[in-house]
Amino acid sequence: MKLKTTPLSDEIPTSSMADIAFLLIVYFMVTTTFAATRGLDFSLPKDDDTPPIVEKEEAVLIEIRPAGDLVVDQEVKQLGDIFDYLKPKLERNPKKPVIIKPDPEAPYGQMVAVFDVLRRIKIKQEGTAVQVYEIDLRAIQKAEEEGEESDLGKDVNVSIPTQREIESFWF
């Protein structure tokens, strides 16, 4: 007696694969714990009827004209007079910003000279006492070369706006 044999197929039956995948997805969704994010912890300010008093702080503006003239806060100054003008202002507020606004036609060397003067001005703050002094650029270079933590003081807060910023925001 001869038995009937059916030829075996080379293919893997995939009819139940979708069912198995769906069951696995459901299983992992049910068993996974979701961590609820709490968000940021911060305290809101209390409702106060009196608004805080904020004093407007004016920056020191150093303009460099096309001929190389310096105008500091609408007053014509010489390069050597910048420290004497800034010292009392920085003693009152050591974080007072100084803005260098060069004209596009101004000599580049004049802007570098102003920046060097501002770089020589150092600020030391011990408690409430503020000391503003001027140092030699060689001392700065020596401290930078040695890479040691020097106690020369903090630099002046200097900002040089780009031409686009000047055109966009300057009145």
Residue pairs with C-beta under 8 A, 6 or more apart in sequence:
57 93
57 96
59 96
59 97
59 98
59 99
59 159
60 72
60 73
60 85
60 86
60 89
60 96
60 97
60 98
60 99
61 72
61 73
61 74
61 99
61 101
62 70
62 71
62 72
62 82
62 98
62 99
62 100
62 101
62 114
63 70
63 71
63 72
63 101
63 102
63 103
64 70
64 100
64 101
64 102
64 103
64 106
64 110
64 111
64 114
65 71
65 103
65 106
66 103
66 105
66 106
68 106
68 107
68 110
69 76
70 76
70 77
70 78
70 79
70 82
70 110
70 114
71 77
72 81
72 82
72 85
73 85
77 85
79 113
79 114
79 117
82 114
82 117
82 118
83 117
83 120
83 121
83 134
86 98
86 121
86 132
86 156
87 121
87 132
89 96
90 96
90 121
90 123
90 130
90 132
90 156
91 130
91 131
91 132
92 130
94 123
94 125
94 130
94 132
94 154
95 157
96 157
97 157
97 158
97 159
98 118
98 156
98 157
98 158
98 159
99 158
99 159
99 160
99 161
100 111
100 114
100 115
100 118
100 158
100 159
100 160
101 161
101 166
101 170
102 110
102 111
102 160
104 163
111 160
115 158
115 160
116 137
118 155
118 156
118 158
119 137
119 140
119 155
119 156
119 158
120 134
120 135
120 136
120 137
120 140
121 132
121 133
121 134
121 155
121 156
122 132
122 133
122 134
122 135
122 152
122 153
122 154
122 155
123 130
123 131
123 132
123 153
123 154
123 155
123 156
124 130
124 131
124 133
124 153
124 154
125 131
125 154
131 153
133 153
135 152
139 152
140 152
143 150
143 152
161 169
161 170
